[in-house]
């Protein structure tokens, strides 16, 4: 990160270095900024108010999401959320969202923005949290992901904030950034913002951030290379590009994009997969008998032992049930014609790590008429996938109702 160095002809109403050193003053100026725009339709309808900007906002948002590896039911901190348009989209993904900002006026606007769309009311959860610029009011190892979208370049104390990110992230957690790059603080728009609203504008340089991140404890990081959003190839030149004749110019364009825009990620520790965002979901389902007989409308009892043979932790409980692993039962007739894909579900008694085993006794009163059936057992991560989709083997037994 490079601080702004004011040129002699640049006259700001307040010294940028003073803002960086005085967090209470910085927070005050940020709140004053949002107090002046609370009825501005641009911010109430961001990112859709200006159709010329909408594609770029959504494109960058999608690029960050693609590498943040957000899974069903994840807990996400939206850092420097401003008027919360990113928080609203995260909430619509049915996530647990913490919207954090130094400005109470910004959070008040955000509450209105989230309340506009009734589709968000029954999806996800959102907490609006004030930030004093120093300490994020969340416990250690509490969030799965952190989003910094056009916010980190306003931070006056990057090292302290990165340490806070590391503290509140769970092991394996990721921070995703979409920030302006080199020269941002010298752009006409940034100078105008600093002169008009007395805010901090920094250049975000990945090399500088990485050095600070390593000191803070992060051990992994990566960059998302991308072409500019407006880049395209004429159809009559497409085949040449397909066979590599554009390689030098593409390298130059991507290199320039790195200078102008920084989309990058920091990770706390090694990859830790769980059933909300799985790597490989496979199981061994053990049932001692492959055929049982019971009387009509009587209770069946089947002892079942399940082993986690994949590399992903199975969660028995999540805040919205998505990503919870359960034992699913499919019902077929004797000729293996499907009668009911979701015939039954059994919950895990506890979380199950890779290599661990658990018992799930199957005890039910079966409401089936006399005849022969097949029960097919497979594990499922709810709203994610059936384990058989990852080539996990199914276990079947024959059921005869007398």
Number of C-alpha atoms within 10 A of each C-alpha: 18 17 16 16 12 15 8 6 6 10 12 17 11 13 14 21 14 12 19 18 12 12 18 14 13 24 20 15 19 23 18 18 19 22 16 11 16 18 11 11 12 13 21 21 14 17 18 17 13 12 9 10 12 13 15 15 17 14 12 19 18 12 18 23 15 12 17 22 17 21 20 23 23 25 25 26 29 23 26 24 26 27 28 28 19 23 29 23 14 27 23 18 18 22 24 24 25 23 27 25 27 25 25 22 21 26 25 17 22 25 18 14 19 23 13 14 11 9 11 19 14 10 16 20 20 23 14 19 20 17 18 16 17 12 12 19 13 15 10 14 15 16 23 23 25 26 27 21 23 16 19 24 25 19 19 24 14 16 16 15 19 21 18 18 29 24 20 21 25 20 18 17 26 29 26 25 29 24 24 24 22 20 16 22 24 17 12 10 11 17 21 14 17 20 15 12 18 21 27 24 25 24 24 27 21 23 10 11 17 20 12 18 24 16 12 19 16 23 14 17 17 14 15 15 15 15 15 15 11 7 8 9 11 8 9 8 11 13 12 12 15 10 9 10 13 14 12 9 10 15 12 11 15 15 14 14 18 22 17 18 22 21 25 22 23 26 24 23 16 12 13 15 18 24 25 26 19 20 16 19 28 24 23 18 21 15 16 10 12 12 13 13 12 15 14 16 15 13 12 15 12 14 13 17 15 19 18 20 17 21 17 22 24 26 22 18 17 15 16 16 16 21 27 25 33 23 21 22 22 18 21 20 16 15 9 12 11 12 13 12 12 10 13 16 17 15 13 19 13 12 15 20 18 18 13 13 15 15 14 16 12 14 12 13 11 14 11 13 12 13 12 16 20 23 22 18 23 23 25 24 25 17 13 17 16 20 22 16 12 14 12 19 16 14 15 20 16 17 21 18 18 13
